[in-house]
Amino acid sequence: MKERINRILHALNENLFEREEIVKLTLLTTIAGESIFLLGQPGVAKSLIARRIKEVFKDGNSFEYLMNRFSTPDEIFGPIAISKLKKEDKYERITEKYLPTADIVFLDEIWKAGPSIQNSLLTVINEKVYRNGQQEIQIPLKGLISASNELPAKGEGLEALWDRFIIRYLVENISDPNKFNIFLSTEKIGFDATIDEIDKITTTEFDKWKTSIGKVKISDEALNVINVIRNYIIKYNEKEDTKKAIYVSDRRWKKIVKVLKTSAFLNDRKTIDLMDCFLIAHTIWDEVEQIDIVKGFVIDAIKFHGYSLKYNLSMFANEIEDLNLDIENQIKTKREIIYYEPKVKNIDNKEYFEVIDFSPYFYISKSDFVKLSASQYQTFQLWSRDLYDRKRYEVKRINPTTIRIRSHDRWDGNYSKGIDYELTKNRKSKTEIVTQKPHNAIITAWDKKVSIISKEIDKIIKTIEAFKNKDLASLRNNIFINQKLAALAEYNLNQTIDSFALEKIKVEKLKKVYEAL
């Protein structure tokens, strides 16, 4: 299937320049049985693309029409059958060679059509049914391609018809100078595409494909991406500076998924993958200014949330956190520490420490005390109880509440050794964390848990790597999506691998903590 579609696309793109994406999207939408709208100025190959698409279908009929405000239903759906009106009093149209009998329809300047035409198009596009007089006929329409150089006008009741066009695409002039030069040098660009008969799609095949496309599954990754995009849209619409809200109906999401399923089927897959999800960017904008915005929504959803459900990190993060708490509780205990500090006495707005049993001098000022050295004596003044008498002594600190005093007079007998004196002190307490080694049985249990977590993480990382190398080959070869976007789809996987590796480092660090005790 994939090779066949590639051959068809190659034929459709012959002598076209910078039109590869729109050709792919038009073919995809048509095979999905949906409709596409091309926005662009005249002369950008909108009608040429539509005419070539009809060549894809074997024995297919096409119908195209340039709308104007004077267009009538007769010109689109066929003239009234006068004979039936006269003889049978039946109001029916002769539909042969008009829209109701066509496989591919191209309607240019569609917004210029009148209400009667637009109302009929609603059921034609959505249900593939046309009401001809008193009977409803099932029409063979596979794809309706519309075009205009403007978007539908506001307030004219065109919202329902606009919603029917699932793919919307802005077609612009050739931008690459080299391709433009080749375009100018090409003598003739035909409207027809040369597609091998063996590659053309028959009606029987088309109907069979519809059944197969309906059986394509939606992966959890795709569902997650869709829901993330919906949330982005809700938040965007809630912003105060949003000029025009983005509205995507439930019916439209259903149609979008159908296009994604078709992409998966034509890429020889039975499940929608992340690359298919890039197509959503062409389906949810209403204004040209929103094109880049919704493209950003889609890219961010795929890049950062694509595989967030497939490989769940939270389970390991919770296990590691539980292990961390268990280690903390087992190796660390609280202990109350009793300690003493000198008691401050305020006298005449100055702070002093009282020296016990040292007479007649009782006090050392706090400012002098903090200067005391534990290694050598320093000369300071000690004050008597009434602070009217003072004498110089050599003092050093023994501990926070004890000082050693010797006379400043070298002939004093206490000069050489000094005498220790306690300061009046306050009893204090504080709580500190004490680390202890737990029982060997507990350490053995921790080792086992660390080993299990590490091995499971390694297993998942290997699984992701294998998934990248094998299963993700399809990401890099989606026929409807630029291959460069595969890197964005893979980004979330690489990010997930890094996240698992970090969790493994965490658990290894925990092991080093208790091994170091």
N, C-alpha and C positions, 0 to 999 in steps of 0.2 A: 504493500500500500504506500509506504513512505517513498519508495523509489519511483512509483508511478506518479504520485503527486508532485515530486520534484521535477519529473520530466514535463508534466503539464505546466508547472510554474515557469520552467525554462522557456517553453514555447510562448507562453503568455507575455513574457518580459522581453521578447525579441525586439530590438531597436527602441526600447523604452529606457529612459534615463531617470534615475532616482525615483522610480515608481515601484521598486521591488516590494516594499512593505504594503503599500495600498493594494497591489495586485494580490498578494498573499491574503490580506484581510478580506478582500472582496470574494475570493474563491472560498475561503474558510466560511464566511458568513452564508454564502449561497448553498454550500453543501450542508450547513447546519439548518437550512431552510428558513433563515432569518433575513432581515433587511439591513441595508447599510446606507448611510448618508455621507456624501462627499461635499465638503465645504471648500470652495475655491473660486477664484476669478476665472473668466472664460479663457480657454486656450491652455489649460494645464492637463489635458488628456483624460478628463473625467468620462466623456462619452466614449472615447476610444477603449478605455478599460472595460466599460460595460459591454461594448460590442464584442470584444475578444472573449469575455467570459461565456458568452452564448456558445462559443465553439467547443467548450469543454463537454457539453452534453450531446450525445448522439441523437440525431433526428429531432433535436430540440427546436422549438419555435421561440422567437424573440419579438418583443414589442418595445418601441421607444417613442417618446413624444416630448416635445418642448412645450411646456405649459405657458399659458399667458392668462390674463384676467378674463379673457373672452372664451376660454376653452369650455367646451360643453361635454357632458357625459357621453354623448354620441361619439365624440372623437377618441375617447378612451375605451369605452366598453362596447362600442358598436352602435350602428343606427337602429332605429325602431323597425321591426318587421311589419311593414304596412299591410301586407297580405293577411297576416294573422290578426292584425287589428281589425281589418275589414270583415274577414270571413268568420273568425272565431272570437272576436272581441277580446283578444288577449294582448296585453301590453308587454311585449318581449323584444329583446334586442337580437340582432344578428351578430354574434360574438366572434365568428371565425375571423382570424388574423388580427384580432384585437386583444386587449389585456387578458380577458378571461380564458383565452386558449394558449397563452404564452408560458413558456418555461422560465424565461428570463425577461424581466421588465426593467427598462431604464426610463425614469421620469425626470427630465431636466426642469429646473426652476419650479420645483414642486410646490413651493409656498404660494405661487401665483394662482394655483387651481382654486376653483370656487368651492363653497361648502358642500354641494351635492357630490362632487367628485371626491373630496376629502373624506366625507362620511362613508362612502362606499369602500374607500381604500382601507379604512379601519378593520373591517371584517375580512377583506381580501388579504391583508398582510398577516393578521393575527390568526385567522381560522382557515385560510385558504378556501374561502367560500364566497361565491358571488350570487346575489339574489337577482335572478332574471325573471321579472314578472312575478308569477305566483310560485315559482320553484327556486329552490336553492341548489346550485350546481357546485360540485367540488372541482376546483380549478387545478391545473398541473403546475402552478407557480412554484418554482424552487427558490428563487431569490429576486427581491426587488431592490434595485439600485436607484437611489435618488440623488439629485445634485442641486446645488444652488450656490450663488455667490453671497448669500446672506442666511442668517439664522431665522427661524420663524418669528414673526412679529408678536409682541406681547399683547394680551387682551383681545385676541381674535379667535380664541377657541382652538388653537392649533396644538395645545399641550398633549392631547391624547395621540394625535398622529405623530408628533415628535417623539413621544415615548416608544413608539413602535420600532424606531430605527435603533437596533441594538448596538451596532458599531457606528461610531462617528469619527470622521477623519478629516483633518485639515490638509488639503492638497495645495502645495506651493510650487512656484517656478523652480527650475533647475538652479541649484546654488553652486555646485562645483564647476569652476571655469573650464576644466579639461573636458568634463562630460558635456558641458554646454557647447563647446567647440565641435565635439564629435556629433552632437545632435544637429548642429548647423550643417555639417558636412554630409550627413546622411541624406541621400537623394530622395528616398521615399519611405514613409512609415505607414504600413498598411493597417487597415482597421481589423483585418482578419488575423487569426493566429493559426499557425500550421501545427496542428496537434495530430499525432498518429491515431488512426482509427482504433487501434488496440487499446489506447490509453483513454479514449473518450468514455464518459460515464453514461450508461444506459439508464432508463427509467426503472428497470427491474433492480439494477444495482443500487440506485439511489434509495429506493424504498427499503431494500434489504439493509443498507447502511443505517437508515433511520432507526431500525430496530436494534442494531448493534451499538449505535451511539447511545441509545437509551439505557443500555446495560453497563456503560462505563461508570465506574465508581468514583466517588469524590473522596480523596484522601483526607485524613485528619489534618494534614498540613495545609491543604487547600481551604478546608472549612475554617481553620484557625485564621488564616490570612484574610479570608472574606470578612470574618467577624471583627478582626482588627481594623480593616478598612472602614467598615460600618461605624465603628467607634470613632475613628478619625473624622469621618463626615459629621457625626453628631457634635463633636467638640468644635469643629470648624463652623458649623451653623450656629453654635452658641456664642461665638465671638461677637463683640459689639461692633467691630469694624467690618464684619462680613457684609458685602454689598448685595450679593446674590447667593441665597442658600442652594446647596446641592441636594437634589431630591432623587432618590432611587427607590422605586416602588418594589414591593415584594415580587410582583409579577416580572418586573425587569430583572431582578436578581435571578429568578428562575430561568429566564431566557439567557442571561449571561452564563450561567452554569452550563446550559446546553451548548453554547459556543465553546466553552472550555472542554467539555466532553468530546466535541467534534475534533478539536485540536489533538486531544489525547488519542482518539481513534485513528486519525490520519497519520499520527506519529507511531502507529503500531503498538499502542499501549491500551491497557484496560482500566487505567486509573489516572485521574488528573494529577499532575505534579506541579511543582512551584513555577516552572517555566511557563506553563499554560496560564498561570495566574497573572503574568505580566499583561495579558490581553485585556484585563479589567480596566486598565488605564484608558482604553479607547471606548469605554462603554458608560462611564459615569459622569462625564462633564456636560454641562448645559451651555456654558459660555466659553468663548475662546480664552478668556483670562483664567479659566479654571483648568485648562489643559495641563499646565505645569504643576499646578497644585495637586490634582488627583494623581498625576504621575509620581509625585513625591510620596503621596500616601501609599501607593502600590509598592514602590521600591522599599520604603521603610518597613512596611508590613512583611515583605518577603525577606529582606535583609536581616531584620532583627527578631522576627517572630516565626520564621518559616518552619523550623524544626524544634521549637520550644516545647511542643507537646510530645514529639517523638522520643526525645531523650530528656527525661525529667531529672533535673539535678537536685531538686528539693529534698528527695528522699535521703540522698547521701549527706546533704548539708545538715539535715535534722539529726541523722545518726551521729555525725561528727560532733555536733553541738551537745548531744546527750553524753557522748564519751568525754568531752571536755568538762562538762559539769560534774560528771562522776569522778574524774581525776581531781578536780578542784576540791570536792568534798572529802575525798579520801586522804589527800596528801597535805591538806592545810587545815590547821585548827587554830582557834582563838585562845589567847592566854593573857590573863591580867598581870601586868607588871607594876609592882609597888616601887616607888622612888621618892626621894626627898629633895626639897629645894629650900634655900634660906628664906626665912620669914622676914618680910620687909616691915620696917617700922618707920613711920613718917614723923619727923620732928622738925618743926618750923619749915614745913613744906620741902623738906629734903629727905631722901631715903637712906636708911642705914640698916646694917645687919648687926645683931647683938652677938657678942662673943661671950660664951658661957664660961664661968669660973675664972675669968681673967680680971684681976682687980689691981688697981682701981679703974682700969680702962675697960670699957664695955663694948664700944661700937667701932665698926669700920664702915666708911661710907660705901654705898653701892657702886658709885662711880669708880672708887679705888679698887673695889673687889673685882670688878670685871676686867681690870688691867693686870690682875695677879698672874704670875707665871707659875707653871708647875715644875719648872726645871731649875729656876734660880730665884734667889731672894731679891725683893725690891723694897725700897724704903718708902713706907707710907705712915701716915698719922693715925693713931688710934685715939678715940675720944672717950672722955669720962662720961658717966651717966648723965650729968647735967650739961654736957657739951661745953663746959667752961674751961676745962683742962684738957690738954692733949700732949701726946709724947710720940716721938718718932721711933718706929720699930722696923726691923727687917722681917718681911712677911713673904710667904709663898703659899700657893694653893696645893692642898693634898688631894682633895676630892671636892665635889660640888658643895659640901656643907662643912668642910674641915680646913682650917688653915694652920700653918706652922709659924710660930713667932719666936724671934730671938732679939735680944737687946741690940739697939743701934750702937750702944756703948761697947766697944771691943773688949773692955776689961770686965764686962759682966760675965759671970760664970756660965750663963746659958748661951753664950754667943756661938759656940761651935756646933752644938747639936740642935738647939731650939726645942720648943715644947708645942705639941698639937693641942688645939682648942676647937671644940665644936661650936657651930653657930646655931642659934635658935632656928628650928626648921619646921616646915609644913610637910605633912604626909600627902603624897599624890599617887594616882594610879592611872594607867593607860592600858589599852588593849592592843596587842600586836598579833600578827599572823605568824604562826610557827609551821615550818615545813617538816614533814616526817615521811619516812619511807613506809609504804603500806605492806601488808602481808604478801608473801610470795605468791599465794594463790590468786590474789587480786591482780597482781602484775601479770600472771599467766593468762588470766581472763582478758586483760587489756590487750596483751600481745595477740591473742586469738582474734579479737574484734578488729584490731588494726590490720591484721593480715587479710581478713575477709573483705573489709572495705577497700583496701588497696587492690586486691585481686579483682573485685567487681568493677572498680573504676578502670583498671587496665583492660578488662574485658570489653567494657562499653567503648572505650577509646579505640580499641582494635576494630570493633563492630562499625563504628563511624568511619574509620579510615577505609575499611573494606567497602562500605556503602558508597563512599566518595569515589573510590577507584573503579568500582564495577557498576553499581546501579545508577550512579549519577552521570554515566556516559550519555544517557538520554537527555539530560539537561543541556549538554553542550552541543546537541544535534537536533534541536527542535526546529522544524522547517518553517515555522511561522514567527519565530522570535530570534532577534539578534543574538548570536552566540556570546557576545561580550557580556550580556546580562547574566550568563551562567555564574560568573564570579560573584554576583550579588546574591544569587540563590545559595551558593556555597559558603558565603560569608558567615551565615548563622551557624553552619556546621563547624567551621574553624573556630568560631567564638565559643561554641559548646565544648569542643575539645580542650581549649584553653581553660575553660571554667572547671571542667573535670580534673584537669592537671593541677589546678590551684587547690582543689579540694583534697587531692592526694598529698600535696605538700603540707596542708594543714594537719592531716592525720599523722604524717611522718614527724612533724614538729611536736605533736602531742606525745609521741613515743619517746622522743629525746628528752622531754620534760621529766617523765617519771624514771627514765633510765639514768638520768644524771643524779638522782637522789642517793 
